[in-house]
Amino acid sequence: MTSSSKLANRVVLHVDDEPGFRGGQRQLLLLAKAQIRDTNGPRPILLVRSRGLLGAASVAGIPHQRWLGANNPLGLLQLHGQLKQGRRPIVHVHDSRSLGAVRLVASAEQQQSLVIHRRIDDVPRDRSFTRWKYARGQIISVSNAVREVMRGFGIEPARLRVIHSTLPPDTTPLPTHAESRSSPTEGAPDSGALRPLDLTAIGALVEQKGHRFLLEALAITKLDHTLRLLGSGPLKNVLLRQRQQLGLERRVQLEPLVQSGSARLNPSSDLLVHPSIREGMGTAVLDAMWAGLPVLASQVGGLSEVIEDNVTGWLIDPQNPRALASKLDELATNEWRRPGWLSEHGMAGRRRAMHYFQFTKMVSAIQQVYDRCP
């Protein structure tokens, strides 16, 4: 990464109010790691709530402080203290609550160096306070879909920049499952029976990820596809009850996330299923693409910018269990007719990720946004 002399003596204060460790916190960590390695660039400091993020920052040698949060008066004092320490700090906020806190306590001069990372495609609330929050700062949108949401909210285009989330190549080796799958072959299917698919889904157990529709779909598929659902969140018990009610205990496993990157993907998995209702971009999809695993996802938010339909994966209507069930059975049938067909799409996804979603390009693009800060 090439750094400008303008940024060499600057501090970038990353502020994040999310208590868990999800895709946004993983992206923040990867960015801060790249910045701490770049001796000619701005020096990162983290003010964050996530214990997982704090632990990873400690291991990586990134200066950090556990934040008490935007809704805590002492947290506002913490933020104010951090802003006073840096020489003309660039303030990079990663969620809406943090943005409100920074706007409340930062000086007018500091707010000229405000960078806002918008990772979700939800429309901001149409309230005077929300509009005031977004009246300042350069806004990084993780997809064109997010940018259009913000434009519709009234943000002037000059303050909007699309920078897709990406993953560094050293975290995305090609797993053995992608190398060991059968090569595509033409001709009639072998004498074996039509095989159900081994599915993986990765994401926080929250409503917007659409997992309940995936369970409904599995209950009506013709084949007994199995699912490994990796994640944690407030809907865990709801999904466990749904699994029991649908009689899917043997076919669906719910497991917490204990690894990052493509290491989360089971070597025997055939397909990543990402049934989101809303999605800014979906870094779990990038994990799968780097791993050579094809993806079946909802056509929402930025997912259509990541997945090339019918080439690297497939896009379907969200919140439609019947369509999802039908597609799963169709993909299994096609794989039976042409062994290795799924792998062919997965490797096309890997090539697309390598070409369009390069980590160094993302880091350099973010630095260009920093360059605009006085």
C-alpha positions as CSV (number, residue, x, y, z in Angstrom):
1,M,0.0,0.0,0.0
2,T,1.4,3.4,-1.0
3,S,0.9,6.1,1.5
4,S,1.0,9.9,1.0
5,S,3.2,12.1,3.1
6,K,0.1,14.0,4.1
7,L,-1.1,11.0,6.1
8,A,2.2,9.9,7.5
9,N,1.8,11.7,10.8
10,R,-1.9,11.4,11.2
11,V,-3.9,9.3,13.6
12,V,-7.1,7.5,12.5
13,L,-9.5,6.8,15.4
14,H,-11.8,3.9,14.6
15,V,-15.0,4.1,16.6
16,D,-17.5,1.3,16.8
17,D,-20.4,0.7,19.2
18,E,-21.3,-2.9,18.2
19,P,-20.8,-5.2,21.2
20,G,-20.5,-8.4,19.1
21,F,-18.0,-9.5,16.4
22,R,-19.7,-9.6,13.1
23,G,-18.8,-8.9,9.5
24,G,-18.3,-5.1,10.1
25,Q,-16.0,-5.7,13.1
26,R,-14.0,-8.2,11.0
27,Q,-13.6,-5.7,8.3
28,L,-12.5,-3.0,10.8
29,L,-9.9,-5.4,12.2
30,L,-8.5,-6.3,8.8
31,L,-8.3,-2.6,7.8
32,A,-6.5,-1.6,11.1
33,K,-4.1,-4.5,10.7
34,A,-3.2,-3.2,7.2
35,Q,-2.8,0.3,8.6
36,I,-0.5,-0.8,11.5
37,R,1.8,-2.5,9.0
38,D,2.0,0.6,6.8
39,T,4.7,2.6,8.6
40,N,4.2,5.6,6.2
41,G,0.4,5.7,6.7
42,P,-1.9,7.0,9.5
43,R,-1.6,5.2,12.9
44,P,-4.8,3.4,13.8
45,I,-6.3,3.5,17.3
46,L,-9.5,1.6,18.2
47,L,-12.2,2.8,20.5
48,V,-14.6,-0.1,20.4
49,R,-17.0,-2.2,22.5
50,S,-16.6,-5.7,21.0
51,R,-14.5,-7.9,23.3
52,G,-13.6,-10.1,20.3
53,L,-12.4,-7.2,18.4
54,L,-10.4,-5.9,21.4
55,G,-8.7,-9.3,21.9
56,A,-7.8,-9.5,18.2
57,A,-6.4,-6.0,18.3
58,S,-4.3,-6.8,21.3
59,V,-2.8,-9.8,19.5
60,A,-2.1,-7.7,16.4
61,G,-0.4,-4.9,18.4
62,I,-3.0,-2.3,17.4
63,P,-3.5,0.4,20.1
64,H,-7.0,0.1,21.5
65,Q,-9.4,1.0,24.3
66,R,-12.6,-0.7,25.4
67,W,-15.4,1.8,24.9
68,L,-18.3,2.2,27.3
69,G,-20.5,3.1,24.4
70,A,-22.4,5.9,22.8
71,N,-25.3,5.7,25.2
72,N,-23.2,6.0,28.3
73,P,-22.2,9.5,29.5
74,L,-18.8,8.1,30.6
75,G,-18.5,6.7,27.1
76,L,-18.9,10.2,25.7
77,L,-16.2,11.4,28.0
78,Q,-13.9,8.6,26.8
79,L,-14.5,9.6,23.2
80,H,-13.8,13.2,24.0
81,G,-10.6,12.3,25.6
82,Q,-9.4,10.2,22.6
83,L,-10.3,13.0,20.3
84,K,-8.1,15.4,22.3
85,Q,-5.1,13.1,22.2
86,G,-4.7,12.8,18.4
87,R,-3.1,15.5,16.3
88,R,-5.8,16.4,13.8
89,P,-7.3,12.9,14.0
90,I,-9.2,11.3,11.2
91,V,-12.3,10.0,12.9
92,H,-13.6,6.8,11.1
93,V,-16.9,5.7,12.5
94,H,-18.3,2.3,11.7
95,D,-22.0,2.5,12.9
96,S,-24.8,4.9,13.4
97,R,-24.6,5.2,17.2
98,S,-20.9,6.0,17.0
99,L,-21.6,8.7,14.4
100,G,-24.1,10.4,16.8
101,A,-21.6,10.3,19.6
102,V,-18.9,11.8,17.5
103,R,-21.1,14.6,16.2
104,L,-22.1,15.4,19.8
105,V,-18.6,15.7,21.3
106,A,-16.2,16.5,18.4
107,S,-15.2,20.0,17.7
108,A,-16.1,21.6,14.4
109,E,-12.6,21.3,13.2
110,Q,-12.5,17.6,14.0
111,Q,-15.7,17.0,12.2
112,Q,-14.1,18.1,9.0
113,S,-12.1,14.9,9.2
114,L,-15.0,12.6,9.7
115,V,-15.3,9.4,7.7
116,I,-18.5,7.3,8.0
117,H,-18.6,3.6,7.0
118,R,-22.1,2.5,6.0
119,R,-22.4,-1.2,5.8
120,I,-26.2,-1.8,5.8
121,D,-28.8,-1.1,3.2
122,D,-31.5,0.0,5.6
123,V,-32.9,3.5,5.0
124,P,-31.9,5.8,7.9
125,R,-34.8,6.9,10.1
126,D,-36.4,10.1,8.8
127,R,-35.8,12.1,11.9
128,S,-34.3,15.5,12.5
129,F,-31.5,14.0,14.7
130,T,-30.6,11.4,12.1
131,R,-30.5,14.0,9.3
132,W,-28.3,16.2,11.5
133,K,-25.9,13.2,12.2
134,Y,-25.4,12.6,8.5
135,A,-25.0,16.3,7.6
136,R,-21.2,16.1,7.9
137,G,-18.5,13.6,6.8
138,Q,-17.4,11.5,3.9
139,I,-19.5,8.4,3.6
140,I,-18.1,5.1,2.4
141,S,-20.8,2.7,1.1
142,V,-19.9,-0.9,0.9
143,S,-22.0,-1.4,-2.3
144,N,-23.8,0.6,-4.9
145,A,-27.1,-0.5,-3.3
146,V,-26.1,1.2,0.0
147,R,-25.0,4.3,-1.9
148,E,-28.4,4.5,-3.6
149,V,-30.1,4.2,-0.2
150,M,-28.1,7.1,1.1
151,R,-28.7,9.2,-2.0
152,G,-32.4,8.6,-1.6
153,F,-32.0,9.8,2.0
154,G,-30.7,13.1,0.6
155,I,-26.9,12.8,0.9
156,E,-25.2,14.8,-1.8
157,P,-23.3,12.5,-4.2
158,A,-20.0,14.3,-3.7
159,R,-19.9,12.9,-0.1
160,L,-20.6,9.3,-1.2
161,R,-17.9,6.8,-2.2
162,V,-18.5,3.1,-3.0
163,I,-15.8,0.9,-1.7
164,H,-16.6,-2.8,-1.6
165,S,-15.6,-4.9,1.4
166,T,-12.8,-7.4,0.6
167,L,-10.6,-10.0,2.2
168,P,-6.8,-10.2,2.3
169,P,-5.4,-13.1,0.2
170,D,-3.5,-14.5,3.2
171,T,-6.7,-15.3,5.0
172,T,-8.3,-17.1,2.0
173,P,-6.3,-20.2,0.9
174,L,-8.1,-22.6,-1.4
175,P,-9.5,-25.3,0.8
176,T,-8.9,-28.9,0.0
177,H,-12.6,-29.5,-0.8
178,A,-12.4,-27.2,-3.8
179,E,-9.3,-29.0,-5.1
180,S,-10.7,-32.5,-4.5
181,R,-14.1,-32.2,-6.1
182,S,-14.7,-34.1,-9.3
183,S,-13.9,-32.2,-12.5
184,P,-17.0,-31.5,-14.6
185,T,-17.8,-34.4,-17.0
186,E,-20.3,-34.7,-19.8
187,G,-22.7,-37.6,-20.3
188,A,-25.3,-39.5,-18.4
189,P,-25.3,-39.6,-14.6
190,D,-23.7,-42.5,-12.9
191,S,-25.7,-45.3,-11.3
192,G,-25.6,-43.7,-7.8
193,A,-28.7,-42.3,-6.3
194,L,-29.5,-38.6,-6.4
195,R,-27.5,-37.1,-3.5
196,P,-28.8,-34.4,-1.1
197,L,-26.6,-31.3,-0.8
198,D,-24.5,-30.4,2.2
199,L,-25.3,-26.8,2.9
200,T,-23.6,-24.1,4.9
201,A,-25.0,-20.8,6.1
202,I,-23.0,-18.1,8.0
203,G,-24.4,-15.1,9.7
204,A,-25.7,-13.5,12.9
205,L,-28.9,-15.1,14.1
206,V,-31.0,-12.0,13.5
207,E,-34.2,-11.4,11.5
208,Q,-32.6,-9.7,8.5
209,K,-30.5,-12.8,7.7
210,G,-33.6,-14.7,6.8
211,H,-32.7,-18.1,8.4
212,R,-36.3,-18.9,9.2
213,F,-37.1,-19.0,5.5
214,L,-34.2,-21.3,4.9
215,L,-35.6,-23.8,7.5
216,E,-39.0,-23.6,6.0
217,A,-37.5,-24.4,2.6
218,L,-35.6,-27.4,4.0
219,A,-38.9,-28.8,5.4
220,I,-40.4,-28.9,1.9
221,T,-37.5,-30.0,-0.3
222,K,-37.8,-33.3,-2.1
223,L,-34.3,-34.2,-1.0
224,D,-33.1,-34.3,2.6
225,H,-30.5,-31.6,2.3
226,T,-28.4,-31.0,5.4
227,L,-27.5,-27.6,6.8
228,R,-24.7,-26.3,9.1
229,L,-25.8,-22.9,10.3
230,L,-22.9,-21.0,11.9
231,G,-23.7,-17.9,14.0
232,S,-25.0,-16.6,17.2
233,G,-27.6,-14.0,18.1
234,P,-31.0,-13.2,19.7
235,L,-32.9,-15.6,17.4
236,K,-31.0,-18.8,18.4
237,N,-33.8,-20.2,20.6
238,V,-36.5,-19.2,18.1
239,L,-34.6,-21.1,15.3
240,L,-34.1,-24.1,17.6
241,R,-37.8,-24.3,18.3
242,Q,-38.6,-23.9,14.6
243,R,-36.1,-26.7,13.8
244,Q,-38.0,-29.0,16.2
245,Q,-41.4,-28.0,15.0
246,L,-40.4,-28.8,11.4
247,G,-38.7,-32.1,12.3
248,L,-35.3,-31.0,11.1
249,E,-33.2,-31.9,14.2
250,R,-31.2,-34.5,12.2
251,R,-30.7,-32.3,9.2
252,V,-29.9,-28.9,10.7
253,Q,-27.0,-28.1,13.0
254,L,-26.7,-24.7,14.8
255,E,-23.1,-23.9,15.8
256,P,-21.4,-20.8,17.1
257,L,-18.7,-19.1,15.0
258,V,-15.3,-20.1,16.3
259,Q,-13.2,-19.4,13.3
260,S,-12.9,-16.6,10.7
261,G,-12.5,-16.6,7.0
262,S,-12.8,-19.6,4.8
263,A,-11.7,-21.8,7.7
264,R,-15.4,-21.7,8.8
265,L,-16.4,-23.6,5.7
266,N,-16.8,-27.4,6.0
267,P,-14.5,-29.2,3.5
268,S,-17.5,-31.4,2.5
269,S,-19.9,-28.5,1.9
270,D,-21.5,-28.2,-1.5
271,L,-23.0,-24.8,-1.3
272,L,-23.2,-21.6,0.8
273,V,-26.8,-20.5,1.3
274,H,-27.3,-16.8,2.1
275,P,-31.1,-16.1,2.4
276,S,-30.9,-12.5,3.7
277,I,-33.9,-10.2,3.7
278,R,-31.5,-7.2,3.6
279,E,-27.8,-7.1,3.0
280,G,-25.3,-4.3,2.5
281,M,-22.9,-6.6,0.8
282,G,-22.3,-10.0,2.6
283,T,-18.7,-10.8,3.5
284,A,-19.7,-14.4,4.2
285,V,-20.4,-14.7,0.5
286,L,-16.8,-13.4,-0.2
287,D,-15.5,-16.1,2.1
288,A,-17.2,-18.7,0.0
289,M,-16.1,-17.3,-3.3
290,W,-12.5,-17.2,-2.2
291,A,-12.9,-20.8,-1.1
292,G,-14.2,-21.9,-4.5
293,L,-17.7,-22.6,-3.0
294,P,-20.7,-21.6,-5.0
295,V,-23.4,-19.4,-3.5
296,L,-27.2,-19.4,-3.5
297,A,-28.4,-16.0,-2.1
298,S,-31.3,-13.6,-2.0
299,Q,-31.3,-10.9,-4.7
300,V,-31.2,-8.0,-2.2
301,G,-28.9,-5.1,-1.4
302,G,-25.3,-5.5,-2.6
303,L,-25.5,-9.3,-3.1
304,S,-26.1,-8.9,-6.9
305,E,-22.9,-6.9,-7.1
306,V,-20.9,-9.7,-5.6
307,I,-22.6,-12.8,-7.2
308,E,-22.8,-13.1,-11.0
309,D,-26.1,-15.0,-11.4
310,N,-25.8,-18.4,-13.1
311,V,-22.1,-18.0,-13.3
312,T,-20.6,-17.8,-9.8
313,G,-23.8,-18.7,-8.0
314,W,-27.5,-18.1,-8.1
315,L,-29.8,-15.3,-7.0
316,I,-33.5,-15.8,-5.9
317,D,-36.3,-13.8,-4.5
318,P,-36.0,-13.2,-0.7
319,Q,-38.5,-14.6,1.8
320,N,-39.8,-17.3,-0.6
321,P,-39.3,-20.7,0.9
322,R,-40.9,-22.5,-2.0
323,A,-38.6,-20.9,-4.5
324,L,-35.6,-21.6,-2.3
325,A,-36.6,-25.3,-1.9
326,S,-37.1,-25.7,-5.6
327,K,-33.7,-24.2,-6.4
328,L,-31.9,-26.5,-3.9
329,D,-33.5,-29.6,-5.5
330,E,-32.7,-28.2,-8.9
331,L,-29.0,-27.7,-8.1
332,A,-28.7,-31.2,-6.6
333,T,-30.2,-32.7,-9.7
334,N,-27.8,-30.7,-12.0
335,E,-24.8,-31.9,-9.9
336,W,-26.0,-35.5,-10.2
337,R,-26.4,-35.2,-14.0
338,R,-22.9,-33.5,-14.4
339,P,-20.6,-34.3,-11.4
340,G,-18.4,-31.3,-10.6
341,W,-21.0,-28.8,-12.0
342,L,-21.3,-27.0,-8.7
343,S,-17.5,-26.8,-8.3
344,E,-17.2,-25.3,-11.7
345,H,-19.5,-22.4,-10.5
346,G,-17.5,-22.2,-7.3
347,M,-14.2,-21.8,-9.1
348,A,-15.7,-19.1,-11.3
349,G,-16.6,-17.3,-8.1
350,R,-13.0,-17.5,-6.8
351,R,-11.8,-16.0,-10.1
352,R,-14.3,-13.2,-9.8
353,A,-13.2,-12.5,-6.2
354,M,-9.6,-12.4,-7.2
355,H,-10.3,-10.0,-10.0
356,Y,-12.8,-7.6,-8.5
357,F,-12.4,-7.8,-4.7
358,Q,-8.7,-7.2,-4.1
359,F,-7.8,-6.2,-0.5
360,T,-5.1,-3.8,-1.4
361,K,-7.5,-1.9,-3.7
362,M,-10.0,-1.5,-0.8
363,V,-7.3,-0.2,1.6
364,S,-5.9,2.2,-1.0
365,A,-9.5,3.5,-1.8
366,I,-10.1,4.2,1.9
367,Q,-6.9,6.0,2.1
368,Q,-8.0,8.2,-0.8
369,V,-11.0,9.2,1.3
370,Y,-8.7,10.0,4.2
371,D,-6.6,12.2,1.8
372,R,-9.6,14.4,1.4
373,C,-9.8,15.1,5.1
374,P,-8.2,18.5,6.2
